[in-house]
């Protein structure tokens, strides 16, 4: 069995949520989500429909910091405005799966992308949720993913509810004409699942080699551990080779898993090598 | 003789005044009307109430230059390059009025504005706290047909909108090859519309591909030709986001030279900016990356 990194397992777990023919939407460059959707398209879900940077029906692309947007556009079937996306997918009940990476998540399924501390005078002002407040309510399946399984992220109560699926229960949602599906939390240790508003997250699966005790110790909200707990599938050789050789050869997906300082250094290194490669491909190389 | 709405960028502030509500196009690190934003700084247009749905460096440098009284947004980020430093400081010290809304509702608000409606309905946002904090934008209503609870999203009718197009003719018929975001929606909702463009073209050029005309000239008040006008954000398929410049900006800020950066923008013309920041070599590289790479093959069935 080839060794794999936690983010590679997480990418594969997200990819498993992409069913063939389903619609997913990506905003800007979020490497983990892009890698997962590309992987799904190249394996079990060739007919899944990915909308990235407004590029509708984009082809699978190789990830890079400077080239992803252009590549998404190059192989797409159409270009849409936000209104077309809003009317058709976001509020049209056609969104299949959405990955959101919040700063805080609590046991109600609420997440915070807005501010740490007091909302009006925050200790840290975060970017905000973009369309996540709508998406979490209207898409079929929601994956909240985090790069660390920690009580600082999986908290008892979020400082601000940027978004929160409510209700979660399938019957209640169906009655109101909403798509049905659970909220999952995906971490480097486990998959947590919530399918009822009034019941805690349960541990759906532990990643290979992870103890339940480690998950409980690092989770700041109540967990239901009574049911059967599975083991998250390890990435297959085929998946790893697609990810490493074709989808993400420079490992941009590691980005979310680094501390701020390493991330900046990594980003600079990626930009430097992408610049050099671009120079080699253009006439500039002849001049130097 | 058709109307010629072209103006040099130096005349931008005849169309935008301090204190106005200004909607800016683009999204993420893509196609923000950056040349126009730099000109607003040069012209010391300030006290602006900016609306930018997926805001980034365009709002960041306006805040850094002290030009912003309020910002209405759903996300404000330099993405991989980090939290927007001036925005973050302004937010944490309460220096500007922040109105954080949900992104899809902001699109609905522009649609309502374009139709001259006071609001448009949409379904609820579950347990989000954003509506409760913004009762001037989200109100619960009861559907007159089904009785279900809906949100009435207040219309946006910005006084001015600025968007960056790929090409426009002198009447203002504009085509955006880059990600369209909500450029057309904000142009429809605003009372005054300024189009900056990579290239000013004859009407015949527009007429060769009329299905790409996203903004009709009758909405447009002024047209400004400014190549690399979205730099350092992208304008696909002409140039990619200048990540190298984002790193330079973040570094300058971290070194305490953020205001020096803004001062420099104010003191130079747009042509000087382009030569200094996006010189010939960088323009070639940004352009070469903008055609994208071929798609990865689908697995054999």
Interface residues (C-beta under 8 A of the other chain):
Chain A: X27 X28 X29 X38 X41 X42 X43 X46 X53 X54 X55 X59 X60 X61 X62 X64 X65 X66 X67 X69 X70 X71 X72 X73 X74 X75 X79 X80 X81 X82 X83 X86 X90 X91 X108 X110 X114 X115 X119 X120 X121 X122 X123 X124 X125 X126 X127 X128 X129 X130 X131 X132 X133 X134 X135 X136 X137 X138 X160 X161 X162 X163 X164 X165 X166 X176 X177 X178 X246 X247 X255 X260 X264 X267 X268 X271 X274 X275 X278 X279 X281 X282 X283 X284
Chain B: X27 X28 X29 X30 X53 X54 X73 X74 X75 X76 X77 X79 X80 X81 X82 X83 X84 X87 X88 X91 X92 X94 X100 X102 X103 X104 X105 X107 X108 X110 X111 X122 X123 X124 X125 X126 X127 X128 X129 X130 X133 X148 X179 X180 X181 X182 X183 X184 X185 X214 X234 X236 X237 X240 X241 X243 X244 X247 X281 X284 X285 X288 X289 X290 X291 X292 X293 X294 X295 X296 X298 X299 X301
